[in-house]
Amino acid sequence: MARGKFITLEGGEGAGKSTQAKKLAAYLKGQGIKTVLTREVGGTETAEAIRKLWLSQDEGCWDKLAELFLIFAARREHLTKVIWPALERGTWVVCDRFMDSTRAYQAKAGPIEELYRMTAGKFAPDLTLLLDTPEDISMERVRARGGWQDRYDLKEAKFHRALRKTYRALAKKYPRRIKIVDARNDADHVAGDVQAIVGKLFRLKT
Ligand code: TMP
């Protein structure tokens, strides 16, 4: 049995990751591929509990390193209980955020690469789709979404701009793994672009 593929979706706030993750999982299932759709921080009961604990607090409430331990504890739970077993079974995994989010959001919080190696060794996504949006669109979409907003949603333009810059720098650093998708267009258009990249890379039927 061939190992499954691990595909992650990344991007700033309001980039449409969750919608695209759902659409991608549906597309893969339509291709007859067993697929699990999951997310970080979260993906298991324990990791979702950590997410709640972490995001419901105001920024600055957590010590930076303690915050990293929470994220990596959740990631380890997710990897060992969901992601790795699925890949072993030949199931593909579509994950809404993964380590690149830590690189983008917690870049200066501590030894993130060292913690990653302890948590996951040399494991990395087979493909990362970076949904790229200028900050004005990110902010507009977050506003339009309404409802409960977490502490990152509430940040202003400068934060979104810096986040985008970091993500784009990551795409430059890992050009084989990270593909940039223009996420300014409507969801169906973006989904078409995502499918084209995935279909070509993994040689799927169109
Ligand atoms: P979401 O936007 O996908 O719902 O994710 C919730 C927040 O978690 C989002 O603002 C980004 C943040 N996050 C980090 O700061 N570091 C991480 O490693 C991950 C996975 C998410």
py3Dmol code that shows the C-alpha trace and the ligand (Angstrom):
import py3Dmol

protein = """\
ATOM      1  CA  MET A   1       0.000   0.000   0.000  1.00  0.00           C
ATOM      2  CA  ALA A   2       1.451   3.367  -1.043  1.00  0.00           C
ATOM      3  CA  ARG A   3       1.727   5.967   1.672  1.00  0.00           C
ATOM      4  CA  GLY A   4      -0.852   8.749   1.492  1.00  0.00           C
ATOM      5  CA  LYS A   5       0.029  12.342   0.654  1.00  0.00           C
ATOM      6  CA  PHE A   6       0.066  15.154   3.172  1.00  0.00           C
ATOM      7  CA  ILE A   7      -1.212  18.470   1.822  1.00  0.00           C
ATOM      8  CA  THR A   8      -1.366  21.614   3.956  1.00  0.00           C
ATOM      9  CA  LEU A   9      -3.127  24.922   3.321  1.00  0.00           C
ATOM     10  CA  GLU A  10      -1.609  28.105   4.654  1.00  0.00           C
ATOM     11  CA  GLY A  11      -2.264  31.827   4.548  1.00  0.00           C
ATOM     12  CA  GLY A  12      -3.194  34.820   6.630  1.00  0.00           C
ATOM     13  CA  GLU A  13      -6.563  35.587   8.138  1.00  0.00           C
ATOM     14  CA  GLY A  14      -9.479  35.599   5.696  1.00  0.00           C
ATOM     15  CA  ALA A  15      -7.501  33.863   2.942  1.00  0.00           C
ATOM     16  CA  GLY A  16     -10.233  31.240   2.534  1.00  0.00           C
ATOM     17  CA  LYS A  17      -8.179  28.264   3.749  1.00  0.00           C
ATOM     18  CA  SER A  18     -11.020  26.426   5.427  1.00  0.00           C
ATOM     19  CA  THR A  19     -13.274  26.693   2.374  1.00  0.00           C
ATOM     20  CA  GLN A  20     -10.460  25.569   0.088  1.00  0.00           C
ATOM     21  CA  ALA A  21      -9.473  22.716   2.395  1.00  0.00           C
ATOM     22  CA  LYS A  22     -13.061  21.415   2.232  1.00  0.00           C
ATOM     23  CA  LYS A  23     -13.193  21.784  -1.536  1.00  0.00           C
ATOM     24  CA  LEU A  24      -9.843  20.068  -1.973  1.00  0.00           C
ATOM     25  CA  ALA A  25     -10.861  17.124   0.219  1.00  0.00           C
ATOM     26  CA  ALA A  26     -14.091  16.779  -1.811  1.00  0.00           C
ATOM     27  CA  TYR A  27     -12.123  16.865  -5.062  1.00  0.00           C
ATOM     28  CA  LEU A  28      -9.734  14.158  -3.860  1.00  0.00           C
ATOM     29  CA  LYS A  29     -12.623  11.980  -2.693  1.00  0.00           C
ATOM     30  CA  GLY A  30     -14.178  12.485  -6.132  1.00  0.00           C
ATOM     31  CA  GLN A  31     -10.972  11.058  -7.574  1.00  0.00           C
ATOM     32  CA  GLY A  32     -11.543   7.913  -5.504  1.00  0.00           C
ATOM     33  CA  ILE A  33      -8.811   8.834  -2.991  1.00  0.00           C
ATOM     34  CA  LYS A  34      -9.476   8.183   0.685  1.00  0.00           C
ATOM     35  CA  THR A  35      -9.003  11.563   2.331  1.00  0.00           C
ATOM     36  CA  VAL A  36      -9.058  12.968   5.849  1.00  0.00           C
ATOM     37  CA  LEU A  37      -9.762  16.673   6.347  1.00  0.00           C
ATOM     38  CA  THR A  38      -8.263  18.132   9.496  1.00  0.00           C
ATOM     39  CA  ARG A  39      -6.827  21.324  10.963  1.00  0.00           C
ATOM     40  CA  GLU A  40      -4.283  22.854  13.331  1.00  0.00           C
ATOM     41  CA  VAL A  41      -4.211  23.889  16.051  1.00  0.00           C
ATOM     42  CA  GLY A  42      -6.532  20.916  16.659  1.00  0.00           C
ATOM     43  CA  GLY A  43      -7.512  17.757  14.821  1.00  0.00           C
ATOM     44  CA  THR A  44      -7.953  15.510  17.875  1.00  0.00           C
ATOM     45  CA  GLU A  45     -10.089  15.873  20.964  1.00  0.00           C
ATOM     46  CA  THR A  46      -7.041  16.718  23.079  1.00  0.00           C
ATOM     47  CA  ALA A  47      -5.568  19.125  20.528  1.00  0.00           C
ATOM     48  CA  GLU A  48      -8.924  20.880  20.091  1.00  0.00           C
ATOM     49  CA  ALA A  49      -9.037  21.315  23.871  1.00  0.00           C
ATOM     50  CA  ILE A  50      -5.577  22.917  23.719  1.00  0.00           C
ATOM     51  CA  ARG A  51      -6.749  25.190  20.885  1.00  0.00           C
ATOM     52  CA  LYS A  52      -9.672  26.403  22.951  1.00  0.00           C
ATOM     53  CA  LEU A  53      -7.499  26.998  25.984  1.00  0.00           C
ATOM     54  CA  TRP A  54      -4.913  28.845  23.923  1.00  0.00           C
ATOM     55  CA  LEU A  55      -6.990  31.043  21.592  1.00  0.00           C
ATOM     56  CA  SER A  56      -9.592  32.069  24.142  1.00  0.00           C
ATOM     57  CA  GLN A  57      -6.980  33.926  26.183  1.00  0.00           C
ATOM     58  CA  ASP A  58      -5.939  37.480  25.405  1.00  0.00           C
ATOM     59  CA  GLU A  59      -2.608  37.965  23.712  1.00  0.00           C
ATOM     60  CA  GLY A  60       0.207  38.389  26.215  1.00  0.00           C
ATOM     61  CA  CYS A  61      -1.586  36.148  28.695  1.00  0.00           C
ATOM     62  CA  TRP A  62       0.666  33.217  27.833  1.00  0.00           C
ATOM     63  CA  ASP A  63       4.392  33.169  28.275  1.00  0.00           C
ATOM     64  CA  LYS A  64       5.789  32.920  24.698  1.00  0.00           C
ATOM     65  CA  LEU A  65       7.591  29.645  25.281  1.00  0.00           C
ATOM     66  CA  ALA A  66       4.640  28.140  27.143  1.00  0.00           C
ATOM     67  CA  GLU A  67       2.533  29.089  24.126  1.00  0.00           C
ATOM     68  CA  LEU A  68       4.903  27.190  21.853  1.00  0.00           C
ATOM     69  CA  PHE A  69       4.725  24.127  24.083  1.00  0.00           C
ATOM     70  CA  LEU A  70       0.952  24.200  23.762  1.00  0.00           C
ATOM     71  CA  ILE A  71       1.099  24.389  19.982  1.00  0.00           C
ATOM     72  CA  PHE A  72       3.658  21.597  19.732  1.00  0.00           C
ATOM     73  CA  ALA A  73       1.852  19.420  22.277  1.00  0.00           C
ATOM     74  CA  ALA A  74      -1.270  19.725  20.133  1.00  0.00           C
ATOM     75  CA  ARG A  75       0.774  19.016  16.992  1.00  0.00           C
ATOM     76  CA  ARG A  76       2.315  15.885  18.470  1.00  0.00           C
ATOM     77  CA  GLU A  77      -1.130  14.584  19.449  1.00  0.00           C
ATOM     78  CA  HIS A  78      -2.389  15.326  15.947  1.00  0.00           C
ATOM     79  CA  LEU A  79       0.548  13.686  14.202  1.00  0.00           C
ATOM     80  CA  THR A  80       0.615  10.509  16.270  1.00  0.00           C
ATOM     81  CA  LYS A  81      -3.142   9.950  16.473  1.00  0.00           C
ATOM     82  CA  VAL A  82      -4.449  11.219  13.135  1.00  0.00           C
ATOM     83  CA  ILE A  83      -1.929  12.290  10.494  1.00  0.00           C
ATOM     84  CA  TRP A  84       0.675   9.531  10.605  1.00  0.00           C
ATOM     85  CA  PRO A  85      -1.769   6.630  11.030  1.00  0.00           C
ATOM     86  CA  ALA A  86      -3.829   7.921   8.082  1.00  0.00           C
ATOM     87  CA  LEU A  87      -0.798   8.299   5.809  1.00  0.00           C
ATOM     88  CA  GLU A  88       0.340   4.785   6.781  1.00  0.00           C
ATOM     89  CA  ARG A  89      -3.064   3.408   5.742  1.00  0.00           C
ATOM     90  CA  GLY A  90      -2.652   5.080   2.358  1.00  0.00           C
ATOM     91  CA  THR A  91      -5.184   7.815   3.185  1.00  0.00           C
ATOM     92  CA  TRP A  92      -4.406  11.345   2.083  1.00  0.00           C
ATOM     93  CA  VAL A  93      -4.523  14.133   4.636  1.00  0.00           C
ATOM     94  CA  VAL A  94      -5.621  17.698   3.888  1.00  0.00           C
ATOM     95  CA  CYS A  95      -4.687  19.954   6.790  1.00  0.00           C
ATOM     96  CA  ASP A  96      -5.889  23.527   7.340  1.00  0.00           C
ATOM     97  CA  ARG A  97      -2.647  25.082   8.718  1.00  0.00           C
ATOM     98  CA  PHE A  98       0.472  23.289   9.936  1.00  0.00           C
ATOM     99  CA  MET A  99       4.074  24.181  10.805  1.00  0.00           C
ATOM    100  CA  ASP A 100       4.297  27.111   8.362  1.00  0.00           C
ATOM    101  CA  SER A 101       1.667  28.854  10.501  1.00  0.00           C
ATOM    102  CA  THR A 102       4.015  28.525  13.466  1.00  0.00           C
ATOM    103  CA  ARG A 103       6.835  29.888  11.291  1.00  0.00           C
ATOM    104  CA  ALA A 104       4.655  32.821  10.260  1.00  0.00           C
ATOM    105  CA  TYR A 105       2.900  33.638  13.558  1.00  0.00           C
ATOM    106  CA  GLN A 106       5.452  32.558  16.187  1.00  0.00           C
ATOM    107  CA  ALA A 107       8.676  33.236  14.274  1.00  0.00           C
ATOM    108  CA  LYS A 108      10.241  35.080  17.161  1.00  0.00           C
ATOM    109  CA  ALA A 109       8.671  33.218  20.058  1.00  0.00           C
ATOM    110  CA  GLY A 110      11.427  30.653  20.576  1.00  0.00           C
ATOM    111  CA  PRO A 111      13.285  27.653  19.110  1.00  0.00           C
ATOM    112  CA  ILE A 112      10.484  26.599  16.771  1.00  0.00           C
ATOM    113  CA  GLU A 113      12.624  24.512  14.386  1.00  0.00           C
ATOM    114  CA  GLU A 114      14.161  22.594  17.279  1.00  0.00           C
ATOM    115  CA  LEU A 115      10.740  21.957  18.769  1.00  0.00           C
ATOM    116  CA  TYR A 116       9.510  20.835  15.373  1.00  0.00           C
ATOM    117  CA  ARG A 117      12.345  18.308  15.043  1.00  0.00           C
ATOM    118  CA  MET A 118      11.517  16.923  18.487  1.00  0.00           C
ATOM    119  CA  THR A 119       7.853  16.702  17.569  1.00  0.00           C
ATOM    120  CA  ALA A 120       7.982  15.473  13.989  1.00  0.00           C
ATOM    121  CA  GLY A 121      11.574  14.621  13.052  1.00  0.00           C
ATOM    122  CA  LYS A 122      12.157  15.154   9.326  1.00  0.00           C
ATOM    123  CA  PHE A 123       8.498  14.796   8.429  1.00  0.00           C
ATOM    124  CA  ALA A 124       7.139  17.553   6.137  1.00  0.00           C
ATOM    125  CA  PRO A 125       4.116  18.105   3.906  1.00  0.00           C
ATOM    126  CA  ASP A 126       4.281  16.733   0.363  1.00  0.00           C
ATOM    127  CA  LEU A 127       2.665  19.963  -0.790  1.00  0.00           C
ATOM    128  CA  THR A 128       1.739  23.262   0.823  1.00  0.00           C
ATOM    129  CA  LEU A 129      -0.718  25.611  -0.865  1.00  0.00           C
ATOM    130  CA  LEU A 130      -0.173  29.186   0.211  1.00  0.00           C
ATOM    131  CA  LEU A 131      -3.384  31.160  -0.292  1.00  0.00           C
ATOM    132  CA  ASP A 132      -2.073  34.622  -0.890  1.00  0.00           C
ATOM    133  CA  THR A 133      -4.217  37.738  -0.302  1.00  0.00           C
ATOM    134  CA  PRO A 134      -3.284  41.402   0.122  1.00  0.00           C
ATOM    135  CA  GLU A 135      -4.001  42.687   3.623  1.00  0.00           C
ATOM    136  CA  ASP A 136      -6.991  44.846   2.660  1.00  0.00           C
ATOM    137  CA  ILE A 137      -8.812  41.785   1.325  1.00  0.00           C
ATOM    138  CA  SER A 138      -7.841  39.748   4.409  1.00  0.00           C
ATOM    139  CA  MET A 139      -9.239  42.406   6.705  1.00  0.00           C
ATOM    140  CA  GLU A 140     -12.385  42.892   4.664  1.00  0.00           C
ATOM    141  CA  ARG A 141     -13.111  39.146   4.693  1.00  0.00           C
ATOM    142  CA  VAL A 142     -12.509  38.864   8.425  1.00  0.00           C
ATOM    143  CA  ARG A 143     -14.911  41.770   8.981  1.00  0.00           C
ATOM    144  CA  ALA A 144     -17.529  40.295   6.644  1.00  0.00           C
ATOM    145  CA  ARG A 145     -17.285  36.906   8.366  1.00  0.00           C
ATOM    146  CA  GLY A 146     -18.445  38.538  11.606  1.00  0.00           C
ATOM    147  CA  GLY A 147     -19.196  36.318  14.576  1.00  0.00           C
ATOM    148  CA  TRP A 148     -16.565  35.447  17.111  1.00  0.00           C
ATOM    149  CA  GLN A 149     -13.147  36.771  16.197  1.00  0.00           C
ATOM    150  CA  ASP A 150      -9.992  35.463  17.769  1.00  0.00           C
ATOM    151  CA  ARG A 151      -7.133  37.687  18.819  1.00  0.00           C
ATOM    152  CA  TYR A 152      -5.320  37.359  15.493  1.00  0.00           C
ATOM    153  CA  ASP A 153      -8.424  38.330  13.506  1.00  0.00           C
ATOM    154  CA  LEU A 154      -8.555  41.603  15.395  1.00  0.00           C
ATOM    155  CA  LYS A 155      -5.115  42.834  14.403  1.00  0.00           C
ATOM    156  CA  GLU A 156      -4.667  45.653  11.991  1.00  0.00           C
ATOM    157  CA  ALA A 157      -3.215  46.109   8.500  1.00  0.00           C
ATOM    158  CA  LYS A 158       0.417  46.187   9.603  1.00  0.00           C
ATOM    159  CA  PHE A 159       0.112  42.749  11.158  1.00  0.00           C
ATOM    160  CA  HIS A 160      -1.559  41.256   8.062  1.00  0.00           C
ATOM    161  CA  ARG A 161       1.075  42.827   5.813  1.00  0.00           C
ATOM    162  CA  ALA A 162       3.941  41.398   7.868  1.00  0.00           C
ATOM    163  CA  LEU A 163       2.300  37.985   7.944  1.00  0.00           C
ATOM    164  CA  ARG A 164       1.952  37.958   4.177  1.00  0.00           C
ATOM    165  CA  LYS A 165       5.583  38.973   3.766  1.00  0.00           C
ATOM    166  CA  THR A 166       6.732  36.132   6.032  1.00  0.00           C
ATOM    167  CA  TYR A 167       4.597  33.599   4.174  1.00  0.00           C
ATOM    168  CA  ARG A 168       5.939  34.736   0.818  1.00  0.00           C
ATOM    169  CA  ALA A 169       9.494  34.486   2.155  1.00  0.00           C
ATOM    170  CA  LEU A 170       8.749  30.917   3.257  1.00  0.00           C
ATOM    171  CA  ALA A 171       7.533  30.120  -0.261  1.00  0.00           C
ATOM    172  CA  LYS A 172      10.861  31.392  -1.573  1.00  0.00           C
ATOM    173  CA  LYS A 173      12.781  29.303   0.954  1.00  0.00           C
ATOM    174  CA  TYR A 174      10.859  26.092   0.162  1.00  0.00           C
ATOM    175  CA  PRO A 175       9.986  26.535  -3.531  1.00  0.00           C
ATOM    176  CA  ARG A 176       9.499  22.835  -4.250  1.00  0.00           C
ATOM    177  CA  ARG A 177       7.052  22.303  -1.422  1.00  0.00           C
ATOM    178  CA  ILE A 178       5.150  25.604  -1.212  1.00  0.00           C
ATOM    179  CA  LYS A 179       3.038  26.773  -4.150  1.00  0.00           C
ATOM    180  CA  ILE A 180       1.480  30.225  -4.090  1.00  0.00           C
ATOM    181  CA  VAL A 181      -2.193  30.453  -5.086  1.00  0.00           C
ATOM    182  CA  ASP A 182      -3.750  33.837  -5.853  1.00  0.00           C
ATOM    183  CA  ALA A 183      -6.666  33.832  -3.407  1.00  0.00           C
ATOM    184  CA  ARG A 184      -8.154  37.196  -4.403  1.00  0.00           C
ATOM    185  CA  ASN A 185     -10.592  35.519  -6.774  1.00  0.00           C
ATOM    186  CA  ASP A 186     -13.880  33.874  -5.811  1.00  0.00           C
ATOM    187  CA  ALA A 187     -13.798  30.506  -4.053  1.00  0.00           C
ATOM    188  CA  ASP A 188     -14.640  28.382  -7.115  1.00  0.00           C
ATOM    189  CA  HIS A 189     -11.948  30.037  -9.192  1.00  0.00           C
ATOM    190  CA  VAL A 190      -9.377  29.486  -6.437  1.00  0.00           C
ATOM    191  CA  ALA A 191     -10.533  25.867  -6.042  1.00  0.00           C
ATOM    192  CA  GLY A 192      -9.900  25.358  -9.777  1.00  0.00           C
ATOM    193  CA  ASP A 193      -6.356  26.695  -9.405  1.00  0.00           C
ATOM    194  CA  VAL A 194      -5.765  24.464  -6.375  1.00  0.00           C
ATOM    195  CA  GLN A 195      -7.016  21.385  -8.242  1.00  0.00           C
ATOM    196  CA  ALA A 196      -4.808  22.181 -11.216  1.00  0.00           C
ATOM    197  CA  ILE A 197      -1.713  22.270  -8.973  1.00  0.00           C
ATOM    198  CA  VAL A 198      -2.641  19.127  -7.040  1.00  0.00           C
ATOM    199  CA  GLY A 199      -3.742  17.227 -10.141  1.00  0.00           C
ATOM    200  CA  LYS A 200      -0.538  18.019 -11.991  1.00  0.00           C
ATOM    201  CA  LEU A 201       1.834  17.303  -9.101  1.00  0.00           C
ATOM    202  CA  PHE A 202       0.261  13.984  -8.179  1.00  0.00           C
ATOM    203  CA  ARG A 203      -0.750  13.042 -11.741  1.00  0.00           C
ATOM    204  CA  LEU A 204      -4.483  12.734 -11.043  1.00  0.00           C
ATOM    205  CA  LYS A 205      -7.226  12.447 -13.650  1.00  0.00           C
ATOM    206  CA  THR A 206      -8.576  15.889 -14.576  1.00  0.00           C
TER     207      THR A 206
END
"""
ligand_1 = """\
21
TMP
P -7.524 29.654 11.859
O -7.371 31.038 11.315
O -7.155 28.641 10.856
O -8.837 29.399 12.507
O -6.402 29.477 13.022
C -6.553 30.052 14.272
C -5.378 30.891 14.629
O -4.275 30.107 15.073
C -4.866 31.732 13.501
O -4.989 33.079 13.846
C -3.412 31.390 13.389
C -3.075 30.726 14.681
N -1.980 29.741 14.628
C -0.744 30.106 15.145
O -0.569 31.224 15.609
N 0.271 29.199 15.116
C 0.130 27.943 14.615
O 1.086 27.163 14.612
C -1.163 27.575 14.077
C -1.361 26.202 13.495
C -2.188 28.514 14.109
"""
view = py3Dmol.view(width=600, height=400)
view.addModel(protein, "pdb")
view.setStyle({"model": 0}, {"cartoon": {"style": "trace"}})
view.addModel(ligand_1, "xyz")
view.setStyle({"model": 1}, {"stick": {}})
view.zoomTo()
view.show()
